[in-house]
Amino acid sequence: MAGRVENLLLDIGNVLVDVEAGRGVAALRALPGGDAAKLGGWVFDDPDKDAFEAGDLSPREFFERFRAKSGLEVTFDLFAEIYSDIWRAKREVLDYLRALKRARSLRVYLLSNTDPLHVPRVFERCPELDFHDGWVASYQIRARKPAPEFYARALARVGAAPEACVFVDDLAENVTGARAAGLDAVQFTGLDALRRELEARLGRGE
């Protein structure tokens, strides 16, 4: 890659934090009313979730659609609490990236397909994420990865040139989309592989 790498653009879910949606589903199933058989993982991967992440639904609209589909007797506040209690920080990954940022004077921006219930709550639940210099959520820019608009709008928002960035995501389609948008991109498969990929781009030695 030509040029000096100045920015790390990092996905959040399954890169910096483990997403434990099953915990949320179990908590929802424990609520009164509704049909437990309908409460698989759909609240986290339903088309309504995609629309919520794209900024097409407000938190209340998303909640009302969920309540209508599930039949559950739940308040908005309790739903928001359960829906957002699904993360566990990947501390070894975060420790490595924090040290790398400091050693190489990098800027770190978090780029995520996410919604206004999950952000900023994920930062409250996982304070280890505090080493970032900024974040861009899909709902803010009304585009989701891997759409080209996501990368263009995210780069404009953080003020970074694509040739000065490395993007990391766990999903192959998002990595492919980033490369099509002119970014150097790495698929996250684990800390050891990430370390090798970043050392190849930044040079060895922290």
C-alpha positions in Angstrom: 0.0 0.0 0.0 1.4 3.4 -1.0 1.7 6.1 1.6 2.1 6.1 5.4 -0.7 4.5 7.4 -2.0 7.1 9.8 -5.5 5.7 10.7 -6.9 2.4 11.9 -10.6 2.0 11.0 -12.0 -0.8 13.2 -15.3 -2.6 13.2 -16.7 -3.1 16.7 -18.7 -6.3 16.9 -16.7 -9.5 16.8 -13.5 -7.5 16.4 -13.2 -5.4 19.5 -16.1 -7.0 21.5 -17.8 -10.4 21.4 -21.4 -10.2 20.6 -23.4 -12.5 22.8 -26.9 -12.1 21.3 -28.0 -15.4 22.9 -27.9 -13.7 26.3 -30.4 -11.1 25.1 -32.6 -13.6 23.5 -32.7 -15.7 26.7 -33.7 -12.6 28.7 -36.4 -11.7 26.3 -37.8 -15.2 26.4 -38.1 -15.0 30.2 -40.5 -12.1 29.9 -44.3 -12.7 30.1 -46.5 -12.9 27.0 -45.5 -13.8 23.4 -44.4 -17.0 21.8 -41.0 -18.1 22.8 -40.7 -20.1 19.6 -40.7 -16.8 17.6 -37.9 -15.3 19.7 -34.9 -16.8 18.0 -32.2 -14.4 17.0 -34.5 -12.5 14.8 -34.5 -9.3 16.9 -30.8 -9.1 16.1 -30.9 -10.0 12.4 -34.5 -9.2 11.3 -34.9 -6.8 8.3 -36.3 -4.3 10.8 -32.8 -4.4 12.4 -31.2 -3.5 9.1 -33.6 -0.6 8.7 -32.9 0.5 12.3 -29.1 0.5 11.6 -29.7 2.4 8.3 -31.4 5.2 10.2 -34.8 4.4 8.7 -36.5 3.6 12.0 -36.3 5.5 15.3 -35.7 3.6 18.5 -39.4 3.8 19.4 -40.5 2.6 16.0 -38.1 -0.3 16.2 -39.4 -1.2 19.6 -43.0 -1.0 18.6 -42.3 -3.3 15.6 -40.6 -5.8 17.9 -43.4 -5.7 20.5 -46.0 -6.3 17.8 -44.1 -9.2 16.3 -43.2 -10.8 19.6 -46.3 -10.1 21.7 -44.1 -9.6 24.7 -45.2 -7.5 27.6 -42.2 -5.3 28.0 -41.5 -1.5 28.4 -39.3 0.4 26.1 -36.7 1.0 28.9 -36.5 -2.7 29.8 -36.3 -3.7 26.1 -33.5 -1.2 25.5 -31.6 -2.6 28.6 -31.9 -6.2 27.5 -31.2 -5.4 23.8 -28.0 -3.7 24.7 -26.6 -6.2 27.3 -24.9 -8.4 24.8 -21.2 -7.4 24.7 -18.0 -8.6 26.2 -14.7 -6.8 25.5 -11.9 -8.7 23.7 -9.3 -7.5 26.2 -6.3 -9.0 24.5 -7.2 -7.5 21.2 -7.9 -4.1 22.8 -4.7 -4.1 24.7 -2.7 -4.8 21.6 -4.4 -2.1 19.5 -4.1 0.4 22.4 -0.4 -0.2 22.5 0.0 -0.1 18.7 -1.9 3.2 18.6 0.4 4.7 21.2 3.6 3.3 19.7 2.9 4.4 16.1 1.0 7.6 16.8 -2.1 6.3 15.0 -5.6 7.6 15.0 -8.3 5.0 15.7 -11.9 5.3 14.4 -14.6 2.8 15.0 -16.9 2.2 12.0 -19.9 0.0 12.7 -23.2 -1.1 11.3 -25.2 -0.2 14.4 -28.2 1.7 15.8 -28.9 4.4 18.4 -29.7 2.0 21.1 -26.4 0.1 20.8 -24.3 3.2 20.5 -23.3 4.8 22.8 -24.4 2.0 25.2 -21.6 -0.3 24.0 -19.0 2.3 25.2 -20.7 2.3 28.6 -20.7 -1.5 28.9 -17.2 -1.8 27.5 -15.1 1.2 28.7 -12.0 -0.5 27.3 -13.1 1.0 24.0 -12.1 4.4 25.2 -8.9 4.5 23.2 -10.7 5.6 20.0 -10.5 9.0 18.5 -14.0 8.9 17.1 -16.7 6.7 15.8 -19.1 6.5 12.9 -22.3 4.5 13.1 -24.4 3.5 10.1 -27.5 5.1 11.4 -25.8 8.5 11.5 -24.7 8.4 7.9 -27.8 6.5 6.6 -25.7 3.8 4.9 -24.6 0.3 6.0 -21.5 -1.7 5.1 -20.7 -2.9 2.5 -22.4 -0.2 0.5 -19.9 2.2 -1.1 -21.7 5.1 0.5 -20.8 3.9 3.9 -17.1 4.1 3.4 -17.2 7.4 1.5 -19.4 9.0 4.1 -17.4 7.6 7.0 -14.1 8.8 5.6 -15.5 12.2 5.1 -16.9 12.3 8.6 -13.5 11.5 10.2 -11.5 13.5 7.7 -9.2 10.6 6.6 -7.9 9.9 3.1 -8.4 6.2 2.1 -4.7 5.7 1.2 -3.7 6.6 4.8 -6.0 4.0 6.4 -6.2 0.3 7.2 -9.8 -1.0 7.8 -10.5 -4.1 9.9 -13.8 -6.1 9.9 -14.8 -9.6 10.7 -17.1 -10.0 7.7 -15.6 -10.8 4.3 -18.2 -8.8 2.4 -17.4 -5.7 4.4 -13.7 -6.1 3.7 -14.4 -6.6 0.0 -16.6 -3.4 0.0 -13.9 -1.4 1.7 -11.3 -2.5 -0.9 -13.7 -1.5 -3.7 -13.9 1.9 -2.0 -10.1 2.3 -2.2 -9.2 1.2 1.4 -6.6 -1.3 2.4 -8.6 -3.8 4.4 -8.0 -6.8 6.6 -10.5 -9.5 7.6 -10.3 -10.2 11.4 -9.9 -13.9 12.2 -8.1 -13.6 15.5 -5.4 -11.6 17.3 -2.4 -13.5 15.9 -3.5 -13.0 12.3 -4.3 -9.4 12.9 -0.9 -8.8 14.4 0.8 -10.3 11.4 -1.4 -8.3 9.0 -0.8 -5.0 10.7 2.9 -5.6 11.2 3.2 -6.2 7.4 1.7 -2.7 6.8 3.3 -0.8 9.7 6.6 -2.5 10.1 7.7 -4.6 13.0 8.5 -3.4 16.5 6.3 -1.5 18.8 
